[in-house]
Amino acid sequence: MEGWIEIWMLGVFGLYLVAAAGSFLAALWIATRGDKDRPDHKAIIGALAVTSAWCLCVAALGPAAALSSVAEILRDFAWILVVYRLFANDGRHETLKPIRPVVYALGFVECLQLALLFVQLRFAVTAEIDAIVFQLSAMFRVMVAVGALVLLHNLYLGAVQSIRSVLRWTAAALAGLFAFDLNFFTVAYMGGGLPLELTAVRGLVVAVVCLPFAIGSTRSAASIRLSPSRSVAFQTLSLLLIGAYLLLMVGIAQSLSMLGGDVGRLTQVGFTFAATVFALMWLPSHRLRGWVRVTAVKHLFQHRYDYRAEWLRFTRTIGQGDDVNQSLQERAIKAMADITDSPSGLLLLQDDNGSLELASRWLWREIEVPTASIPTGLAKLFEEKNFILDVDDIRNGKDQHGESAMMPSWIQDTPEAWALVPLLHFDRLTGIIVLARPAAPRRLDWEDFDLLRVVGQQLSSYLAEQAGQQALMESARFDEFNRRIAFVMHDIKNLASQMSLLARNAEKHAEKPEFRADMLVTLRNSADKLNGLLARLGRYGTNSSEKREPVDLDQVAKRVLSQYENAHSVSIVRSENSQVLADAEGLEQALVHLMQNAIDASEADSPVYLDVSCDGLRGRIDVVDSGTGMSAEFIRNGLFKPFVSSKNAGFGIGAFEAREMVRAMGGRLDVDSREGLGTRFSISFPLSAVSGFLSDTETHQQAEVA
């Protein structure tokens, strides 16, 4: 016990010595650099000087010494005078006469402290009298603290806004000083003596409040604001919650120990174990962290976002990202999701036909996204209105621009789908980002909409720039490819001419009829093949339309099937009568490309199916396999890009050539694939019976758009 008292006395000496030095330095600072025109200038200097003397007395003699008590009474007189002089900053010390009786009453109570000190020194001969005197003194101290806090409350709330900015630092320091005294003497009154630990802390409080006193005395005090960063506020609030949790747990554990005996110890240990498990489960959770962040931003800052920090994080994510293997599309989703603390997201971009399709995912693999992900009408509405769509508004029946009727079910029926952010580039919609619901759910407000809209425009420019660079690279590689093909075409043409000449000479000079016949057949077949190859190479890369004639899709499918029957397991699962307008040779060649890709992607015992169907307007051939499948990123960015192949020895031009040939014949090639499940290629053409009607309709629509 004696060791503890010595440590306490040493702590009191050190802290009060620091408080004395701090008070003296603050008084010196205010005297030399403070605003001398303020009415409270001299009063604050005097109060700090008296406070410094009181701290020295406590450090040298102890808090219960008579000289320390007299110095404390003088200190309280000085600070009450400071409070009164603060009213003079806007002249209210003259107009608010009701405050004077309060000031006089507080001064009278301090005078009673002198009387109690005299009684304690002369007449407190017994412990009972000494205890009564102490409790009266503590009660008077509480009364002074309460009265001073009431004056400070009226001082700050009654001041105009311009004066509040001048008073806030000084008023805050005085409020801290008197609030601690209120709690200190309340504990002393209830305990019948000065609390040892709080007595030492009292000196630390005095040392701390010297800083706001010094700041508040300068002319620039009105412009100085305490502006903690969001990260500091978040960490501070987290520490406060953890501290409150620990204090609560310690208090409950100590209360359980009062049960006594083995039952008390067992209950205490069990509760401590349960509290520890609870802390380990919830403190690291994203939901708790999200709630703390939202609470801190909501109550401590005027704006939700720290725009400087958001911009730096956005630039860092787009520039390099945390994962070097992430594509620009994935980084774009992450950059948008980080703003709202969304755990995942989707990127939908326009395809060559103007429809929105899945281009990339970020940490959202479980959601099913159909091929036609967003209706054309909804995409046009996003382009015209440029609004952020809160999916919860649709679920609650709210409708701003008529989007409720066009909302796709795969978004509306997915609880995790939270917001749709359009990406506009020069007022043209390039895509949409779908954000998942954050761990700490909240409603989107005007600040969210403004920031997400600007970020969406920035992301659309990055994506458009990447698309332009890819187009330039593709064009350059095509130029190189065309130059090489020109030489190949020249060589093949020469070879075809030579073989034709050889065939003509053989007709004249061959002696054996059998040899001559075989040679002629061989040479003519070779010449025909080379001329056919030359014709296809001549058409390659051009935009000219292929010849169109009625073609039976079922017959084309059977001819292609016959070429692979001995090489792989292939079959036709459906065969409906579908006569379309197309070029039979070109269609067969395109189908061969797709069949070969399906076989290459499948295992040896995994069959490939052909499905021929008709919906009354269009005929369709589907090539279906259950092979490795392709990601949405590869379908959009690699499948139909020349020289990009998923096969080690692939040239990367088969799927591209198939699509270009189908398009040249007026058809359409679609693909639907999932990694690990397989792929479906669909070739469709208008039926020959309705092709004229469809052509007239498309021409009329294009004329209306123009």
LOVOKE-113882 format. One record per residue (C-alpha): residue number from 1; residue in three letters; x, y, z. Coordinates in steps of 0.02 Angstrom, whole numbers. Example, Ala and Ser with C-alpha at 12.3 -4.5 7.8 and 13.67 -1.06 7.14 Angstrom:
   num   residuo       c1       c2       c3
     1       ALA      615     -225      390
     2       SER      684      -53      357
! end
This chain:
   num   residuo       c1       c2       c3
     1       MET        0        0        0
     2       GLU      142      118       43
     3       GLY      221       83     -127
     4       TRP       59      127     -214
     5       ILE       47      292     -117
     6       GLU      225      337     -166
     7       ILE      187      303     -349
     8       TRP       29      408     -335
     9       MET      123      554     -255
    10       LEU      255      544     -391
    11       GLY      119      547     -526
    12       VAL       34      696     -443
    13       PHE      198      789     -434
    14       GLY      244      757     -616
    15       LEU       74      794     -693
    16       TYR       42      952     -593
    17       LEU      218     1013     -632
    18       VAL      180      989     -817
    19       ALA       13     1079     -794
    20       ALA      101     1225     -707
    21       ALA      226     1242     -849
    22       GLY       89     1229     -980
    23       SER      -18     1362     -895
    24       PHE      129     1480     -879
    25       LEU      181     1456    -1061
    26       ALA        0     1480    -1119
    27       ALA      -11     1642    -1020
    28       LEU      154     1701    -1094
    29       TRP       95     1656    -1271
    30       ILE      -70     1750    -1250
    31       ALA       19     1901    -1176
    32       THR      139     1915    -1322
    33       ARG       39     1849    -1472
    34       GLY     -142     1852    -1418
    35       ASP     -275     1972    -1477
    36       LYS     -254     2120    -1360
    37       ASP     -419     2199    -1416
    38       ARG     -524     2059    -1342
    39       PRO     -611     2102    -1178
    40       ASP     -559     1937    -1100
    41       HIS     -374     1956    -1146
    42       LYS     -308     2010     -975
    43       ALA     -431     1900     -880
    44       ILE     -369     1742     -967
    45       ILE     -186     1788     -936
    46       GLY     -223     1815     -751
    47       ALA     -324     1654     -737
    48       LEU     -186     1552     -817
    49       ALA      -56     1631     -703
    50       VAL     -159     1591     -548
    51       THR     -189     1414     -615
    52       SER       -2     1392     -637
    53       ALA       28     1446     -457
    54       TRP     -108     1325     -396
    55       CYS      -27     1181     -491
    56       LEU      142     1221     -412
    57       CYS       63     1220     -238
    58       VAL      -18     1051     -270
    59       ALA      145      980     -340
    60       ALA      245     1042     -191
    61       LEU      124     1024      -45
    62       GLY      -13      905     -105
    63       PRO     -195      937     -150
    64       ALA     -257      939       31
    65       ALA     -136     1073       93
    66       ALA     -210     1238      154
    67       LEU     -107     1342       32
    68       SER     -165     1231     -112
    69       SER     -347     1257      -59
    70       VAL     -325     1447      -55
    71       ALA     -242     1443     -227
    72       GLU     -385     1337     -294
    73       ILE     -513     1463     -229
    74       LEU     -419     1604     -315
    75       ARG     -411     1498     -474
    76       ASP     -600     1475     -475
    77       PHE     -625     1663     -447
    78       ALA     -513     1699     -597
    79       TRP     -603     1579     -714
    80       ILE     -775     1644     -663
    81       LEU     -713     1817     -709
    82       VAL     -654     1751     -877
    83       VAL     -826     1680     -911
    84       TYR     -905     1849     -871
    85       ARG     -782     1942     -982
    86       LEU     -819     1824    -1127
    87       PHE     -995     1897    -1132
    88       ALA     -915     2064    -1172
    89       ASN     -858     2006    -1343
    90       ASP    -1029     2052    -1412
    91       GLY    -1081     2173    -1273
    92       ARG    -1198     2053    -1185
    93       HIS    -1116     2084    -1016
    94       GLU    -1214     2248    -1016
    95       THR    -1376     2191    -1097
    96       LEU    -1395     2024    -1009
    97       LYS    -1409     2085     -831
    98       PRO    -1480     1919     -767
    99       ILE    -1307     1841     -784
   100       ARG    -1234     1955     -650
   101       PRO    -1329     1876     -505
   102       VAL    -1265     1707     -561
   103       VAL    -1086     1772     -564
   104       TYR    -1110     1852     -393
   105       ALA    -1184     1691     -324
   106       LEU    -1036     1590     -386
   107       GLY     -917     1716     -307
   108       PHE    -1012     1705     -143
   109       VAL    -1000     1514     -144
   110       GLU     -812     1529     -167
   111       CYS     -806     1647      -17
   112       LEU     -893     1512       83
   113       GLN     -749     1399       37
   114       LEU     -633     1518      131
   115       ALA     -747     1506      282
   116       LEU     -748     1316      274
   117       LEU     -558     1317      261
   118       PHE     -548     1425      417
   119       VAL     -665     1306      510
   120       GLN     -564     1156      454
   121       LEU     -401     1232      516
   122       ARG     -466     1296      684
   123       PHE     -614     1188      737
   124       ALA     -604     1020      647
   125       VAL     -537      930      798
   126       THR     -631      768      765
   127       ALA     -646      657      613
   128       GLU     -835      684      605
   129       ILE     -817      874      592
   130       ASP     -679      856      463
   131       ALA     -789      741      357
   132       ILE     -936      864      366
   133       VAL     -825     1008      314
   134       PHE     -755      907      169
   135       GLN     -927      858      105
   136       LEU     -988     1039      115
   137       SER     -834     1096       21
   138       ALA     -859      963     -114
   139       MET    -1042     1011     -130
   140       PHE     -995     1195     -154
   141       ARG     -869     1145     -287
   142       VAL    -1006     1049     -379
   143       MET    -1119     1202     -369
   144       VAL     -984     1314     -442
   145       ALA     -950     1191     -584
   146       VAL    -1136     1178     -626
   147       GLY    -1159     1367     -623
   148       ALA    -1007     1395     -734
   149       LEU    -1069     1266     -860
   150       VAL    -1240     1351     -865
   151       LEU    -1155     1518     -901
   152       LEU    -1051     1441    -1040
   153       HIS    -1208     1364    -1115
   154       ASN    -1295     1533    -1121
   155       LEU    -1135     1616    -1183
   156       TYR    -1114     1505    -1336
   157       LEU    -1295     1475    -1386
   158       GLY    -1342     1657    -1366
   159       ALA    -1198     1723    -1472
   160       VAL    -1217     1764    -1656
   161       GLN    -1130     1650    -1782
   162       SER     -982     1767    -1809
   163       ILE     -948     1778    -1621
   164       ARG     -968     1591    -1597
   165       SER     -819     1560    -1710
   166       VAL     -716     1675    -1597
   167       LEU     -776     1596    -1434
   168       ARG     -779     1412    -1477
   169       TRP     -599     1368    -1429
   170       THR     -601     1461    -1263
   171       ALA     -777     1403    -1221
   172       ALA     -731     1223    -1260
   173       ALA     -578     1232    -1147
   174       LEU     -680     1306    -1003
   175       ALA     -817     1177    -1028
   176       GLY     -688     1037    -1018
   177       LEU     -611     1111     -861
   178       PHE     -774     1134     -766
   179       ALA     -850      971     -830
   180       PHE     -703      874     -758
   181       ASP     -718      970     -593
   182       LEU     -903      926     -587
   183       ASN     -868      740     -603
   184       PHE     -714      749     -489
   185       PHE     -803      830     -342
   186       THR     -960      726     -367
   187       VAL     -854      569     -344
   188       ALA     -766      651     -196
   189       TYR     -932      697     -114
   190       MET    -1001      520     -135
   191       GLY     -838      438      -79
   192       GLY     -801      551       68
   193       GLY     -625      592        7
   194       LEU     -522      645     -142
   195       PRO     -509      503     -271
   196       LEU     -324      464     -289
   197       GLU     -322      421     -475
   198       LEU     -432      567     -527
   199       THR     -327      688     -426
   200       ALA     -176      648     -535
   201       VAL     -279      653     -693
   202       ARG     -342      826     -645
   203       GLY     -169      897     -675
   204       LEU     -164      814     -846
   205       VAL     -332      894     -891
   206       VAL     -266     1066     -845
   207       ALA     -113     1038     -954
   208       VAL     -221      984    -1102
   209       VAL     -343     1131    -1096
   210       CYS     -199     1256    -1104
   211       LEU     -183     1222    -1292
   212       PRO     -361     1276    -1341
   213       PHE     -343     1428    -1226
   214       ALA     -189     1479    -1325
   215       ILE     -271     1445    -1493
   216       GLY     -431     1537    -1448
   217       SER     -340     1696    -1397
   218       THR     -268     1731    -1570
   219       ARG     -348     1834    -1708
   220       SER     -351     1684    -1824
   221       ALA     -449     1576    -1702
   222       ALA     -609     1603    -1801
   223       SER     -534     1522    -1956
   224       ILE     -453     1375    -1867
   225       ARG     -559     1219    -1873
   226       LEU     -530     1044    -1812
   227       SER     -550      941    -1971
   228       PRO     -499      761    -1943
   229       SER     -485      653    -2097
   230       ARG     -613      517    -2127
   231       SER     -486      381    -2091
   232       VAL     -442      462    -1923
   233       ALA     -626      482    -1879
   234       PHE     -661      302    -1928
   235       GLN     -514      234    -1826
   236       THR     -558      344    -1677
   237       LEU     -740      289    -1677
   238       SER     -684      108    -1694
   239       LEU     -568      127    -1544
   240       LEU     -707      209    -1443
   241       LEU     -825       65    -1482
   242       ILE     -692      -62    -1436
   243       GLY     -654       33    -1276
   244       ALA     -837       43    -1229
   245       TYR     -855     -142    -1264
   246       LEU     -706     -184    -1153
   247       LEU     -769      -73    -1012
   248       LEU     -941     -154    -1022
   249       MET     -866     -328    -1020
   250       VAL     -753     -287     -872
   251       GLY     -898     -212     -776
   252       ILE    -1010     -363     -804
   253       ALA     -868     -483     -763
   254       GLN     -832     -392     -600
   255       SER    -1016     -394     -556
   256       LEU    -1025     -581     -585
   257       SER     -877     -605     -468
   258       MET     -985     -540     -326
   259       LEU    -1081     -706     -329
   260       GLY     -935     -780     -235
   261       GLY     -872     -957     -222
   262       ASP     -848    -1080     -363
   263       VAL    -1012    -1030     -445
   264       GLY     -955     -850     -459
   265       ARG     -786     -895     -533
   266       LEU     -864    -1019     -655
   267       THR     -994     -892     -712
   268       GLN     -860     -759     -732
   269       VAL     -748     -873     -836
   270       GLY     -895     -929     -944
   271       PHE     -951     -752     -976
   272       THR     -774     -697    -1020
   273       PHE     -759     -841    -1143
   274       ALA     -926     -800    -1226
   275       ALA     -881     -615    -1238
   276       THR     -714     -657    -1317
   277       VAL     -796     -770    -1448
   278       PHE     -922     -633    -1486
   279       ALA     -783     -505    -1510
   280       LEU     -684     -620    -1625
   281       MET     -839     -650    -1731
   282       TRP     -903     -472    -1748
   283       LEU     -758     -351    -1731
   284       PRO     -673     -405    -1896
   285       SER     -838     -415    -1992
   286       HIS     -869     -308    -2146
   287       ARG    -1044     -268    -2086
   288       LEU     -983     -192    -1923
   289       ARG     -845      -96    -2012
   290       GLY     -971      -32    -2139
   291       TRP    -1089       25    -2000
   292       VAL     -949      115    -1909
   293       ARG     -894      202    -2070
   294       VAL    -1070      257    -2115
   295       THR    -1103      319    -1938
   296       ALA     -940      418    -1933
   297       VAL     -971      500    -2102
   298       LYS    -1153      537    -2062
   299       HIS    -1123      624    -1896
   300       LEU     -947      696    -1908
   301       PHE     -934      768    -2084
   302       GLN    -1034      887    -2190
   303       HIS    -1005      782    -2346
   304       ARG    -1011      594    -2363
   305       TYR     -854      578    -2469
   306       ASP     -676      636    -2453
   307       TYR     -660      683    -2636
   308       ARG     -471      696    -2636
   309       ALA     -452      521    -2562
   310       GLU     -585      451    -2679
   311       TRP     -500      524    -2833
   312       LEU     -329      458    -2781
   313       ARG     -400      284    -2751
   314       PHE     -496      289    -2915
   315       THR     -339      337    -3012
   316       ARG     -235      204    -2925
   317       THR     -364       68    -2961
   318       ILE     -383      113    -3144
   319       GLY     -196      138    -3168
   320       GLN     -134      -26    -3098
   321       GLY     -253     -105    -2974
   322       ASP     -214     -228    -2836
   323       ASP     -207     -374    -2957
   324       VAL      -96     -361    -3110
   325       ASN     -202     -493    -3197
   326       GLN     -361     -390    -3188
   327       SER     -423     -320    -3352
   328       LEU     -475     -139    -3375
   329       GLN     -657     -193    -3368
   330       GLU     -633     -276    -3199
   331       ARG     -536     -127    -3132
   332       ALA     -676      -12    -3192
   333       ILE     -805     -111    -3092
   334       LYS     -693     -112    -2938
   335       ALA     -660       76    -2950
   336       MET     -847      108    -2952
   337       ALA     -886      -19    -2816
   338       ASP     -753       50    -2698
   339       ILE     -845      216    -2691
   340       THR    -1001      140    -2616
   341       ASP     -914       -5    -2525
   342       SER    -1003     -128    -2639
   343       PRO     -929     -304    -2627
   344       SER     -951     -347    -2812
   345       GLY    -1018     -287    -2978
   346       LEU    -1053     -317    -3163
   347       LEU    -1005     -222    -3320
   348       LEU    -1127     -224    -3466
   349       LEU    -1063     -151    -3630
   350       GLN    -1141     -126    -3801
   351       ASP    -1108     -257    -3932
   352       ASP    -1095     -227    -4120
   353       ASN    -1285     -231    -4134
   354       GLY    -1311      -98    -4001
   355       SER    -1376     -219    -3868
   356       LEU    -1303     -224    -3693
   357       GLU    -1216     -386    -3646
   358       LEU    -1110     -447    -3502
   359       ALA     -930     -392    -3530
   360       SER     -850     -427    -3362
   361       ARG     -881     -477    -3181
   362       TRP     -794     -426    -3021
   363       LEU     -817     -549    -2877
   364       TRP     -994     -590    -2932
   365       ARG     -990     -763    -3011
   366       GLU    -1153     -833    -2943
   367       ILE    -1274     -715    -3032
   368       GLU    -1351     -774    -3195
   369       VAL    -1347     -641    -3332
   370       PRO    -1448     -677    -3491
   371       THR    -1382     -636    -3664
   372       ALA    -1506     -492    -3686
   373       SER    -1465     -416    -3517
   374       ILE    -1544     -243    -3531
   375       PRO    -1694     -200    -3642
   376       THR    -1662      -74    -3780
   377       GLY    -1794       44    -3710
   378       LEU    -1713       50    -3538
   379       ALA    -1541       79    -3616
   380       LYS    -1612      223    -3718
   381       LEU    -1692      295    -3560
   382       PHE    -1524      291    -3470
   383       GLU    -1445      380    -3618
   384       GLU    -1576      517    -3623
   385       LYS    -1598      549    -3436
   386       ASN    -1424      504    -3370
   387       PHE    -1489      449    -3201
   388       ILE    -1429      327    -3069
   389       LEU    -1557      190    -3037
   390       ASP    -1584      131    -2858
   391       VAL    -1656      -44    -2881
   392       ASP    -1740      -35    -2710
   393       ASP    -1849      106    -2776
   394       ILE    -1914      -10    -2912
   395       ARG    -1947     -145    -2784
   396       ASN    -2043      -20    -2676
   397       GLY    -2151       38    -2821
   398       LYS    -2064      204    -2855
   399       ASP    -2047      258    -3036
   400       GLN    -1957      415    -3097
   401       HIS    -1945      403    -3285
   402       GLY    -2049      251    -3327
   403       GLU    -1907      128    -3298
   404       SER    -2008       13    -3185
   405       ALA    -2098      -72    -3330
   406       MET    -1933     -104    -3422
   407       MET    -1832     -169    -3275
   408       PRO    -1767     -345    -3316
   409       SER    -1820     -481    -3196
   410       TRP    -1644     -548    -3170
   411       ILE    -1598     -385    -3083
   412       GLN    -1761     -355    -2992
   413       ASP    -1768     -533    -2924
   414       THR    -1588     -530    -2863
   415       PRO    -1586     -455    -2685
   416       GLU    -1400     -415    -2699
   417       ALA    -1427     -301    -2850
   418       TRP    -1423     -124    -2779
   419       ALA    -1388       11    -2908
   420       LEU    -1367       35    -3096
   421       VAL    -1242      168    -3152
   422       PRO    -1241      218    -3337
   423       LEU    -1076      250    -3427
   424       LEU    -1099      394    -3550
   425       HIS     -968      452    -3674
   426       PHE    -1014      613    -3765
   427       ASP    -1197      585    -3718
   428       ARG    -1194      410    -3793
   429       LEU    -1223      260    -3682
   430       THR    -1075      141    -3691
   431       GLY    -1121       28    -3546
   432       ILE    -1195        4    -3373
   433       ILE    -1115      -50    -3209
   434       VAL    -1225     -151    -3090
   435       LEU    -1169     -132    -2908
   436       ALA    -1204     -259    -2771
   437       ARG    -1277     -208    -2604
   438       PRO    -1144     -156    -2475
   439       ALA    -1124     -243    -2308
   440       ALA    -1198      -91    -2218
   441       PRO    -1353      -53    -2325
   442       ARG    -1410      126    -2346
   443       ARG    -1509      233    -2466
   444       LEU    -1423      325    -2606
   445       ASP    -1432      514    -2593
   446       TRP    -1389      665    -2702
   447       GLU    -1204      656    -2660
   448       ASP    -1195      474    -2713
   449       PHE    -1284      515    -2876
   450       ASP    -1168      661    -2917
   451       LEU    -1007      565    -2883
   452       LEU    -1062      405    -2970
   453       ARG    -1120      502    -3122
   454       VAL     -951      590    -3140
   455       VAL     -855      428    -3112
   456       GLY     -964      342    -3242
   457       GLN     -920      473    -3371
   458       GLN     -735      455    -3332
   459       LEU     -742      265    -3344
   460       SER     -834      273    -3510
   461       SER     -694      380    -3581
   462       TYR     -563      253    -3524
   463       LEU     -661      110    -3601
   464       ALA     -687      207    -3762
   465       GLU     -502      246    -3771
   466       GLN     -459       62    -3748
   467       ALA     -583       13    -3884
   468       GLY     -505      141    -4001
   469       GLN     -331       75    -3967
   470       GLN     -387     -103    -3999
   471       ALA     -469      -49    -4162
   472       LEU     -308       35    -4218
   473       MET     -205     -117    -4173
   474       GLU     -328     -230    -4264
   475       SER     -323     -119    -4417
   476       ALA     -134     -119    -4417
   477       ARG     -128     -309    -4404
   478       PHE     -256     -324    -4543
   479       ASP     -148     -214    -4654
   480       GLU       -1     -329    -4623
   481       PHE     -110     -482    -4652
   482       ASN     -179     -410    -4814
   483       ARG       -4     -375    -4878
   484       ARG       44     -555    -4845
   485       ILE     -116     -620    -4925
   486       ALA      -79     -517    -5081
   487       PHE       82     -615    -5107
   488       VAL       -6     -779    -5072
   489       MET     -143     -737    -5197
   490       HIS      -11     -695    -5328
   491       ASP       80     -860    -5302
   492       ILE      -80     -960    -5304
   493       LYS     -136     -873    -5463
   494       ASN       28     -918    -5548
   495       LEU       15    -1096    -5489
   496       ALA     -162    -1110    -5554
   497       SER     -108    -1044    -5723
   498       GLN       36    -1166    -5733
   499       MET      -73    -1313    -5688
   500       SER     -203    -1261    -5817
   501       LEU      -67    -1251    -5948
   502       LEU       -3    -1422    -5896
   503       ALA     -176    -1493    -5914
   504       ARG     -192    -1424    -6090
   505       ASN      -20    -1490    -6141
   506       ALA      -61    -1660    -6067
   507       GLU     -214    -1671    -6177
   508       LYS     -101    -1652    -6328
   509       HIS       56    -1753    -6283
   510       ALA        6    -1891    -6163
   511       GLU       30    -2061    -6249
   512       LYS      -60    -2175    -6130
   513       PRO     -246    -2152    -6123
   514       GLU     -261    -2216    -5943
   515       PHE     -123    -2102    -5879
   516       ARG     -191    -1959    -5977
   517       ALA     -363    -1983    -5902
   518       ASP     -298    -1994    -5723
   519       MET     -184    -1846    -5747
   520       LEU     -323    -1742    -5818
   521       VAL     -440    -1784    -5675
   522       THR     -306    -1743    -5546
   523       LEU     -250    -1584    -5626
   524       ARG     -424    -1521    -5656
   525       ASN     -476    -1557    -5477
   526       SER     -321    -1468    -5412
   527       ALA     -354    -1322    -5526
   528       ASP     -533    -1312    -5470
   529       LYS     -482    -1315    -5287
   530       LEU     -351    -1183    -5312
   531       ASN     -469    -1073    -5409
   532       GLY     -600    -1095    -5273
   533       LEU     -473    -1049    -5141
   534       LEU     -421     -900    -5245
   535       ALA     -603     -845    -5258
   536       ARG     -628     -857    -5070
   537       LEU     -468     -763    -5035
   538       GLY     -523     -629    -5155
   539       ARG     -686     -610    -5060
   540       TYR     -600     -614    -4889
   541       GLY     -609     -452    -4793
   542       THR     -726     -367    -4916
   543       ASN     -895     -294    -4872
   544       SER     -981     -354    -5029
   545       SER    -1138     -457    -5001
   546       GLU    -1133     -640    -5041
   547       LYS    -1255     -712    -5166
   548       ARG    -1419     -763    -5089
   549       GLU    -1531     -906    -5142
   550       PRO    -1653    -1022    -5055
   551       VAL    -1553    -1142    -4947
   552       ASP    -1618    -1284    -4840
   553       LEU    -1531    -1273    -4671
   554       ASP    -1566    -1456    -4637
   555       GLN    -1471    -1509    -4794
   556       VAL    -1323    -1396    -4751
   557       ALA    -1316    -1469    -4576
   558       LYS    -1316    -1647    -4644
   559       ARG    -1175    -1609    -4767
   560       VAL    -1068    -1535    -4629
   561       LEU    -1111    -1680    -4514
   562       SER    -1050    -1806    -4643
   563       GLN     -877    -1727    -4642
   564       TYR     -852    -1761    -4455
   565       GLU     -944    -1925    -4428
   566       ASN     -783    -2028    -4430
   567       ALA     -680    -1900    -4331
   568       HIS     -793    -1859    -4181
   569       SER     -960    -1899    -4104
   570       VAL    -1083    -1779    -4188
   571       SER    -1271    -1788    -4212
   572       ILE    -1424    -1686    -4259
   573       VAL    -1547    -1673    -4115
   574       ARG    -1684    -1580    -4209
   575       SER    -1717    -1556    -4393
   576       GLU    -1857    -1436    -4440
   577       ASN    -1895    -1377    -4616
   578       SER    -1807    -1208    -4630
   579       GLN    -1777    -1134    -4802
   580       VAL    -1684     -970    -4791
   581       LEU    -1600     -847    -4909
   582       ALA    -1412     -873    -4899
   583       ASP    -1260     -933    -4995
   584       ALA    -1246    -1122    -4975
   585       GLU    -1059    -1130    -4999
   586       GLY    -1021     -986    -4880
   587       LEU    -1143    -1050    -4749
   588       GLU    -1066    -1222    -4755
   589       GLN     -892    -1148    -4736
   590       ALA     -947    -1044    -4584
   591       LEU    -1028    -1196    -4506
   592       VAL     -869    -1296    -4532
   593       HIS     -770    -1165    -4435
   594       LEU     -893    -1174    -4289
   595       MET     -899    -1364    -4290
   596       GLN     -710    -1374    -4287
   597       ASN     -702    -1252    -4140
   598       ALA     -833    -1354    -4045
   599       ILE     -738    -1516    -4074
   600       ASP     -573    -1437    -4021
   601       ALA     -653    -1374    -3860
   602       SER     -731    -1543    -3816
   603       GLU     -660    -1703    -3745
   604       ALA     -644    -1853    -3861
   605       ASP     -800    -1937    -3788
   606       SER     -900    -1775    -3774
   607       PRO    -1025    -1762    -3919
   608       VAL    -1063    -1606    -4021
   609       TYR    -1243    -1574    -4073
   610       LEU    -1326    -1484    -4218
   611       ASP    -1499    -1412    -4191
   612       VAL    -1601    -1348    -4341
   613       SER    -1757    -1249    -4291
   614       CYS    -1880    -1121    -4357
   615       ASP    -1987     -992    -4264
   616       GLY    -2095     -940    -4413
   617       LEU    -1987     -790    -4462
   618       ARG    -1808     -851    -4452
   619       GLY    -1720    -1016    -4473
   620       ARG    -1578    -1061    -4356
   621       ILE    -1437    -1186    -4339
   622       ASP    -1362    -1210    -4165
   623       VAL    -1191    -1290    -4136
   624       VAL    -1191    -1351    -3955
   625       ASP    -1047    -1427    -3858
   626       SER    -1014    -1467    -3676
   627       GLY     -830    -1422    -3680
   628       THR     -724    -1300    -3581
   629       GLY     -832    -1147    -3620
   630       MET     -778     -965    -3628
   631       SER     -787     -818    -3510
   632       ALA     -889     -663    -3549
   633       GLU     -727     -563    -3559
   634       PHE     -654     -678    -3693
   635       ILE     -816     -681    -3794
   636       ARG     -820     -493    -3801
   637       ASN     -635     -453    -3814
   638       GLY     -557     -605    -3898
   639       LEU     -675     -726    -3984
   640       PHE     -715     -620    -4135
   641       LYS     -549     -527    -4137
   642       PRO     -430     -586    -4274
   643       PHE     -267     -666    -4217
   644       VAL     -334     -697    -4041
   645       SER     -356     -881    -4002
   646       SER     -381     -989    -3848
   647       LYS     -293    -1135    -3936
   648       ASN     -105    -1150    -3928
   649       ALA      -84    -1175    -4115
   650       GLY     -238    -1076    -4168
   651       PHE     -228     -934    -4293
   652       GLY     -377     -847    -4213
   653       ILE     -473     -808    -4372
   654       GLY     -602     -949    -4386
   655       ALA     -741     -875    -4277
   656       PHE     -709     -702    -4351
   657       GLU     -721     -767    -4529
   658       ALA     -879     -865    -4488
   659       ARG     -964     -710    -4418
   660       GLU     -910     -600    -4563
   661       MET     -972     -727    -4691
   662       VAL    -1139     -744    -4603
   663       ARG    -1160     -557    -4592
   664       ALA    -1117     -535    -4774
   665       MET    -1261     -653    -4817
   666       GLY    -1383     -552    -4710
   667       GLY    -1380     -672    -4564
   668       ARG    -1331     -662    -4381
   669       LEU    -1211     -759    -4271
   670       ASP    -1239     -763    -4081
   671       VAL    -1144     -854    -3946
   672       ASP    -1190     -906    -3769
   673       SER    -1056     -989    -3662
   674       ARG    -1016    -1028    -3481
   675       GLU     -847    -1083    -3418
   676       GLY     -846    -1268    -3376
   677       LEU    -1020    -1298    -3451
   678       GLY    -1003    -1275    -3638
   679       THR    -1046    -1161    -3784
   680       ARG    -1190    -1132    -3904
   681       PHE    -1161    -1045    -4072
   682       SER    -1321     -992    -4162
   683       ILE    -1329     -947    -4346
   684       SER    -1496     -873    -4402
   685       PHE    -1567     -808    -4567
   686       PRO    -1736     -741    -4621
   687       LEU    -1845     -872    -4702
   688       SER    -1854     -854    -4889
   689       ALA    -2044     -833    -4879
   690       VAL    -2035     -677    -4767
   691       SER    -1865     -606    -4813
   692       GLY    -1939     -471    -4924
   693       PHE    -2057     -411    -4788
   694       LEU    -1917     -406    -4659
   695       SER    -1803     -311    -4779
   696       ASP    -1936     -178    -4809
   697       THR    -1966     -161    -4621
   698       GLU    -1781     -139    -4582
   699       THR    -1761      -11    -4721
   700       HIS    -1910       88    -4655
   701       GLN    -1840       87    -4477
   702       GLN    -1668      145    -4536
   703       ALA    -1750      286    -4633
   704       GLU    -1846      342    -4478
   705       VAL    -1686      343    -4373
   706       ALA    -1595      443    -4506
! end
